[in-house]
Amino acid sequence: VEMGREEIRAFLTHLASEGNVAIATQNQALNAIVFLYHKVLKIDVGDFSGYERATRERRVPVVLTFEEVNRLFDAMTGTPKLLARLMYGGGMRQMECLRLRVKDLDFGRHVVTIYDGKGRKDRITMLPDILEQELKDNLKRVRILHESDLDAGHGRVYLPEALDRKYPNASRQWLWQYAFPSRNLSLDPRGDADLKRHHVTDRAIQGALRNAASAARIPKHVTCHVLRHSFATHLLESGYDIRTVQELLGHQDVKT
């Protein structure tokens, strides 16, 4: 084998400096080389660190104007519209919003508590006053659905295994139910034979956003994360302190 540590170092540097590959692509090449030498060729090439690392491409985030946000929501209806408005109004990530449970909405304090967010961290964000009545009406419908499930011998919801073991009856309690449940019951992927009501799927909100953006003639790629970026930008433009916005978003670094 003619390629040694210097050639490996030069190749990995070439990928970053000349090829402009993504970080994941360079890492994949590195793993393939390590596997080839250690597992196939049985050769120890030593330390070949010191090569140039690929860097993450910094893209300017897509942000909607206030007027575009209003047009987008005007083109939406039902639960997808309420979810989209809540994501924008609280700066939530898509799955953080979909996984909200009844207990996470605090109307008395006007806040939403997000448990086990990105990085497995909890945080509190704002619950917009303008959405409170719609959310309460939504929970009334969800409660009727939950009581119907209980009458049919179901009514359980997914809980983390440790919590499910500690509080075996919690999965049937109202406060643990998803605030935005699926229309249909489904089997627990962990193998539990009991039918449960999961939260609404991400496909529903993603498709609704695409259709609404098209109907509203918004010439931007609108996603759930765009609503989050727009939330942060609009708060900063309204005079909010960057540290406050950072905490609401759940970011460790203000640069992100």
N, C-alpha and C positions, 0 to 999 in steps of 0.2 A: 504494500500500500504506500503510494507516494505522498499522499496528503497527510501532513502532520498538524501539530497545533497551530503553527503560523498560517498555514493554508486555511484551516478551519476558521481562525480568527479573521482572516482577510475575507473569506466568503460571507461570514455573518455580518461583517462591516459593510460589504458591498450591498447586501440586501437592504440595509438601512439607508446608506448614503446615496447609492445609485438607483436601487430598485424602489425606494420609497414605500416599502411594504408596511403593513400594519404590524402592531406589536404581536398580535396573535400569530401572524404568519412567520415572523422571525422566531418566535418561541417554538412553533411547530417544526421549523427547520432544525433548530437546536436539539429538540427532543429526538428527532429522526437520526441526527448524527450521533448523539450519545448512544442510542439504541444500536445503531450499526456497529460502532466500535466496541461497545461493552458486551453486547449479547450475541452478535453475529461473528465479528472478526476476532473477538477476544483480545483486543489490543488496548492498552492503557496509554492514551496520548497525553496524559497529564493535564495541567491547568491551562486552559486556553481562554480564560477570562480577559477582559480588557478590550473586547471588540465594541464597536459603536452600537449603541442600543437604538432600536426603532422608537420613535416618539408618537404619542397620541396626537392625531390631527385635531387642531382646535377649530371647531365649526361655530359660526355665529348662530345662536338659537333662533328658531322661528318664534315670533311674537305677534299676537293679534292686537289690533287697535281696539279701543273701547267700542267703537262703532261696529267693527267686525265681530266682536264677541256678542253684541246684541243681535246682530243679523243671524249669527250662527244659532243662538238659542231660540230665536223666533222661528227657525226652520226645523226645530225639534219638538217632539211630543213625548208624553208618558214618562216612564221610569228612566229611559236613557237621557232625557232632558234634565230630570232632577239630578241624576248622577253627574252629568257634565257640569251643571251649575254648582254642585257641591264641590267637585274637584277644583273648579276655578275659584270658588269663594273661599276655599280652605287651603289651596295650594297642595292638594293631596296627589300622591301617585295613584295610578289606576287601581292596582290591587289593594292599596290601603283603603280606598273608598269602597270597593266591592266587598271587602271583608269586614266592614263595619258591623258591629252587633248593636242590639237595642241599647245596651248599657253604655255604649261609647258616646251616645248623643246626650249631652247635658244641656237641656233647654234653660235650666235655672241660671247657669253660669255662662251660657251662650258659647260653649266650647265643644270641640270634638277631641276625644282622646284616641290617639293612634297607638295601638300596641304592636310590638314586634315589627316595627317598620324596617326600612333598609338598614343593614348593620345590626339588626335585632335590637333596635332601640325604640323606646316609647317617647312620645312627645304630645304636646297639646297645640291645637290650632284653632282658629276662629270658626264659629258657626254663624253664618250671616243671618241677621234678623229677618231679611226678606224671604228666607227659605224655611223659617221655623214652622209656619202653619202648614206648608206643603209636606214637610217631613212628618209632622204630627198626623196629618191625614194619611200619609203613606203607612205609618206604623199602625194606624187603626185597621187598615186593610190587611196588613201583615199579621196582626193579632187574630183577626177572624180566620185567616188561613191556618195559623198555628193551632187554634182551638179545634178547627176541623180535622187537622192531622191527628191531634190527640184523641179525638173521638173515634178516629179510624184505627187507633192502635199504633200510631207513629209519633210524630212530634219531636223526634230527636234531631240534634244538629251535631255536626262535627266539632269535636274539641281536641286540643292537643292531648296526647296519650297520658302524660303525667297528670294533667288536670282531670281527665276523664276517670282515672283511677282514684284520685283523691276525693272527687265529688261525683260519684256514679249517677246521681240524679240530676246533675246540673244541665245535662244535654237536653232535658225536656223543659227546663225553666224558661220563662218568657225573656228574661234579661239577656240570655245567651243566644237567642235567635238572631239570625242575620237580618239586618235592616233592609236589605235588598235581596230577598230570596228568589231562587229559581222557580219557575212555574211547575216543574216536575220533580217528583221524588226520585232519588237515585241511590245506588248501593255505595257504601263507604269503600273507598279504594284500599283501605287497610284490611279488607276481608270480612268485615262485620256484615252479617246477613240481613241486618235490619235496614229498611229503607229510611233515608234521611233527606232533609231538604237543604241542599247546598245553596251558596250564594249565586246570583246571576252571573253568567259567563262574560268574559272580557270581549268576546266576539260581538255581543249585542251592542255594547257602547261604541266599539271601534267602527262597526258598520254604520251606526247611526251618525257618528261624527263625519265620516266620509260623505255620506249622502247629504247631510245638512250643509257641509261646506260647499258641495257642488250646487245645491239648490240656492244657496245664498250668494253664489258667484264670488267666493273668496279665493283669490289666486295664490293660495298657500297650502302646503301639505299640513293639514290639521290633524293632530293626534291628541291623545290624553295628556301627553307630556307638554305639548304646546300650551295647553290650558294652564299647566303649572308654571311654565316660563312666563306666561302672560300675567298670571297672578303676581309673581314676584316683581316683574317690571312695572306693573301698574301701581303697586304699593310704593316702590322706590320713587316713581314719578309723582306720587301724591305726598311725598315728604316723609315716609317711614324711614326709620333708622335701619341701616343695612344689617346690623346685628339682630334686630328684631325679626327682619325678614329671614335671616339665616336660621333662627330658631324655629320659626313657623314652618320652614321647608325641611328642617331636620338635617341641615348640612353642617359638617364639622368645619369646613373651610369656607370663608366668605368668597374665595375665588371661584367656587363652583356654583 
